[in-house]
């Protein structure tokens, strides 16, 4: 393995390291190229604090890609609105819960 590979292990690795230092109960992962709704934070937290929220491990949403002018940005828009959306809707309707979360915009319960 090259030294460059060892240094840059990716977002998931960095997120896992960051969570070990986080002191809060809830952790938000938000990609720089996505734009949450203005009241998204309140909406996420509301799921965790309601009476039946003790069993919730994570909350995710559909997001809006900020930079749609590039080919990558356009591709992400299609991915988020179609592929990720289909996965979420299918899991929700079949199982009643979502098992796979996009790291682009998700709040996690640290203990989970």
Phi and psi in degrees as GROMACS dihedral restraints (atoms count N, CA, C in turn):
[ dihedral_restraints ]
;  ai    aj    ak    al  type     phi  dphi    fc
    3     4     5     6     1   -73.1    20    10
    4     5     6     7     1   161.0    20    10
    6     7     8     9     1   -65.2    20    10
    7     8     9    10     1   -29.7    20    10
    9    10    11    12     1   -66.0    20    10
   10    11    12    13     1   -38.5    20    10
   12    13    14    15     1   -65.3    20    10
   13    14    15    16     1   -38.9    20    10
   15    16    17    18     1   -67.0    20    10
   16    17    18    19     1   -35.7    20    10
   18    19    20    21     1   -73.3    20    10
   19    20    21    22     1   -42.1    20    10
   21    22    23    24     1  -109.6    20    10
   22    23    24    25     1    92.8    20    10
   24    25    26    27     1   -94.9    20    10
   25    26    27    28     1     0.1    20    10
   27    28    29    30     1    99.8    20    10
   28    29    30    31     1   173.7    20    10
   30    31    32    33     1   -63.8    20    10
   31    32    33    34     1   -43.1    20    10
   33    34    35    36     1   -60.0    20    10
   34    35    36    37     1   -42.7    20    10
   36    37    38    39     1   -64.4    20    10
   37    38    39    40     1   -45.6    20    10
   39    40    41    42     1   -62.2    20    10
   40    41    42    43     1   -39.9    20    10
   42    43    44    45     1   -63.8    20    10
   43    44    45    46     1   -44.1    20    10
   45    46    47    48     1   -62.7    20    10
   46    47    48    49     1   -39.7    20    10
   48    49    50    51     1   -64.8    20    10
   49    50    51    52     1   -45.8    20    10
   51    52    53    54     1   -60.3    20    10
   52    53    54    55     1   -39.1    20    10
   54    55    56    57     1   -65.4    20    10
   55    56    57    58     1   -28.1    20    10
   57    58    59    60     1   -68.6    20    10
   58    59    60    61     1   -23.4    20    10
   60    61    62    63     1   -94.6    20    10
   61    62    63    64     1   -17.3    20    10
   63    64    65    66     1   -65.7    20    10
   64    65    66    67     1   137.1    20    10
   66    67    68    69     1   -99.7    20    10
   67    68    69    70     1   -17.6    20    10
   69    70    71    72     1   -79.9    20    10
   70    71    72    73     1   166.5    20    10
   72    73    74    75     1   -80.2    20    10
   73    74    75    76     1   -29.2    20    10
   75    76    77    78     1  -116.2    20    10
   76    77    78    79     1   140.7    20    10
   78    79    80    81     1  -127.8    20    10
   79    80    81    82     1   129.5    20    10
   81    82    83    84     1  -104.3    20    10
   82    83    84    85     1   130.2    20    10
   84    85    86    87     1  -111.1    20    10
   85    86    87    88     1   120.6    20    10
   87    88    89    90     1  -139.0    20    10
   88    89    90    91     1   119.4    20    10
   90    91    92    93     1   -68.6    20    10
   91    92    93    94     1   147.8    20    10
   93    94    95    96     1   -65.3    20    10
   94    95    96    97     1   -23.6    20    10
   96    97    98    99     1   -97.3    20    10
   97    98    99   100     1    12.5    20    10
   99   100   101   102     1  -115.4    20    10
  100   101   102   103     1   153.0    20    10
  102   103   104   105     1  -123.5    20    10
  103   104   105   106     1   107.6    20    10
  105   106   107   108     1   -73.6    20    10
  106   107   108   109     1   160.9    20    10
  108   109   110   111     1   -63.7    20    10
  109   110   111   112     1   153.4    20    10
  111   112   113   114     1   -55.6    20    10
  112   113   114   115     1   -33.4    20    10
  114   115   116   117     1  -103.3    20    10
  115   116   117   118     1    20.8    20    10
  117   118   119   120     1   -59.8    20    10
  118   119   120   121     1   -43.4    20    10
  120   121   122   123     1   -58.3    20    10
  121   122   123   124     1   -46.1    20    10
  123   124   125   126     1   -62.8    20    10
  124   125   126   127     1   -41.6    20    10
  126   127   128   129     1   -62.5    20    10
  127   128   129   130     1   -43.7    20    10
  129   130   131   132     1   -61.9    20    10
  130   131   132   133     1   -52.3    20    10
  132   133   134   135     1   -61.0    20    10
  133   134   135   136     1   -35.3    20    10
  135   136   137   138     1   -58.0    20    10
  136   137   138   139     1   -35.4    20    10
  138   139   140   141     1   -64.4    20    10
  139   140   141   142     1   -37.0    20    10
  141   142   143   144     1   -77.1    20    10
  142   143   144   145     1   -32.3    20    10
  144   145   146   147     1   -91.0    20    10
  145   146   147   148     1   -12.8    20    10
  147   148   149   150     1   -69.3    20    10
  148   149   150   151     1   165.2    20    10
  150   151   152   153     1   -55.5    20    10
  151   152   153   154     1   -40.7    20    10
  153   154   155   156     1   -91.3    20    10
  154   155   156   157     1    11.4    20    10
  156   157   158   159     1   -79.7    20    10
  157   158   159   160     1    -5.9    20    10
  159   160   161   162     1   -63.9    20    10
  160   161   162   163     1   -25.7    20    10
  162   163   164   165     1   -92.8    20    10
  163   164   165   166     1     4.2    20    10
  165   166   167   168     1   -89.1    20    10
  166   167   168   169     1   125.3    20    10
  168   169   170   171     1   -95.1    20    10
  169   170   171   172     1   -31.0    20    10
  171   172   173   174     1  -158.4    20    10
  172   173   174   175     1   155.5    20    10
  174   175   176   177     1  -132.2    20    10
  175   176   177   178     1   133.3    20    10
  177   178   179   180     1  -131.7    20    10
  178   179   180   181     1   169.9    20    10
  180   181   182   183     1  -146.5    20    10
  181   182   183   184     1   173.4    20    10
  183   184   185   186     1   -81.7    20    10
  184   185   186   187     1   143.6    20    10
  186   187   188   189     1  -125.1    20    10
  187   188   189   190     1   166.6    20    10
  189   190   191   192     1  -111.4    20    10
  190   191   192   193     1   129.5    20    10
  192   193   194   195     1   -80.0    20    10
  193   194   195   196     1   130.6    20    10
  195   196   197   198     1   -73.2    20    10
  196   197   198   199     1   -44.0    20    10
  198   199   200   201     1  -104.2    20    10
  199   200   201   202     1    96.0    20    10
  201   202   203   204     1   -99.5    20    10
  202   203   204   205     1     4.4    20    10
  204   205   206   207     1   -83.0    20    10
  205   206   207   208     1   -19.2    20    10
  207   208   209   210     1   -97.6    20    10
  208   209   210   211     1   164.0    20    10
  210   211   212   213     1   -62.1    20    10
  211   212   213   214     1   -39.9    20    10
  213   214   215   216     1   -64.0    20    10
  214   215   216   217     1   -44.3    20    10
  216   217   218   219     1   -61.1    20    10
  217   218   219   220     1   -43.2    20    10
  219   220   221   222     1   -64.6    20    10
  220   221   222   223     1   -39.6    20    10
  222   223   224   225     1   -64.5    20    10
  223   224   225   226     1   -41.1    20    10
  225   226   227   228     1   -64.4    20    10
  226   227   228   229     1   -38.2    20    10
  228   229   230   231     1   -60.6    20    10
  229   230   231   232     1   -45.4    20    10
  231   232   233   234     1   -63.5    20    10
  232   233   234   235     1   -44.0    20    10
  234   235   236   237     1   -61.7    20    10
  235   236   237   238     1   -50.2    20    10
  237   238   239   240     1   -64.4    20    10
  238   239   240   241     1   -44.0    20    10
  240   241   242   243     1   -80.8    20    10
  241   242   243   244     1   -22.1    20    10
  243   244   245   246     1  -110.3    20    10
  244   245   246   247     1   -67.7    20    10
  246   247   248   249     1   -62.9    20    10
  247   248   249   250     1   -54.6    20    10
  249   250   251   252     1   -63.4    20    10
  250   251   252   253     1   -40.1    20    10
  252   253   254   255     1   -62.3    20    10
  253   254   255   256     1   -41.2    20    10
  255   256   257   258     1   -64.5    20    10
  256   257   258   259     1   -43.9    20    10
  258   259   260   261     1   -59.3    20    10
  259   260   261   262     1   -47.7    20    10
  261   262   263   264     1   -62.1    20    10
  262   263   264   265     1   -47.3    20    10
  264   265   266   267     1   -64.7    20    10
  265   266   267   268     1   -39.7    20    10
  267   268   269   270     1   -65.5    20    10
  268   269   270   271     1   -49.1    20    10
  270   271   272   273     1   -60.8    20    10
  271   272   273   274     1   -42.1    20    10
  273   274   275   276     1   -64.6    20    10
  274   275   276   277     1   -44.1    20    10
  276   277   278   279     1   -75.9    20    10
  277   278   279   280     1   -34.1    20    10
  279   280   281   282     1   -81.7    20    10
  280   281   282   283     1   -46.6    20    10
  282   283   284   285     1  -103.1    20    10
  283   284   285   286     1   -15.2    20    10
  285   286   287   288     1    82.6    20    10
  286   287   288   289     1    -0.9    20    10
  288   289   290   291     1  -146.3    20    10
  289   290   291   292     1   168.6    20    10
  291   292   293   294     1  -109.4    20    10
  292   293   294   295     1   127.7    20    10
  294   295   296   297     1   -98.8    20    10
  295   296   297   298     1   -21.9    20    10
  297   298   299   300     1  -118.5    20    10
  298   299   300   301     1   128.1    20    10
  300   301   302   303     1  -115.0    20    10
  301   302   303   304     1   136.6    20    10
  303   304   305   306     1   -75.1    20    10
  304   305   306   307     1   133.5    20    10
  306   307   308   309     1   -75.5    20    10
  307   308   309   310     1    -4.5    20    10
  309   310   311   312     1   -66.3    20    10
  310   311   312   313     1   -32.4    20    10
  312   313   314   315     1  -161.2    20    10
  313   314   315   316     1    86.1    20    10
  315   316   317   318     1  -144.1    20    10
  316   317   318   319     1   140.9    20    10
  318   319   320   321     1  -108.1    20    10
  319   320   321   322     1   131.1    20    10
  321   322   323   324     1  -115.1    20    10
  322   323   324   325     1   147.4    20    10
  324   325   326   327     1   -82.9    20    10
  325   326   327   328     1   121.2    20    10
  327   328   329   330     1   -57.4    20    10
  328   329   330   331     1   -39.4    20    10
  330   331   332   333     1   -66.7    20    10
  331   332   333   334     1   -21.2    20    10
